Amino acid sequence: MQIEQTLISIVSQLLEDPSTLSCDVGQSGNAKELILITTDPKDLPRIIGKNGRTISAIRTVVRAIYASKGNTERLLITCRS
């Protein structure tokens, strides 16, 4: 899928260990697509960025992709334990 490849190419550049990154797209209960990014806990601050600026920029890109298709999304980030 386009969104998975786009997110992996963006987020993997931020991580110390890109091999821990995974991105899954599914449906949530309220007709939104659910995007789940999973990575190592040590890389989470790199994805969030200072004052949340990095994740905000990532969300903006995701929203733009979905808006062009007329869809809505929900982006979640989790850590592997």
Summary of the structure (lengths in Angstrom):
residues: 81
radius of gyration: 12.3
end to end distance: 26.6
largest distance: 35.3
contacts: 221
relative contact order: 0.22
helix: 54%
strand: 25%
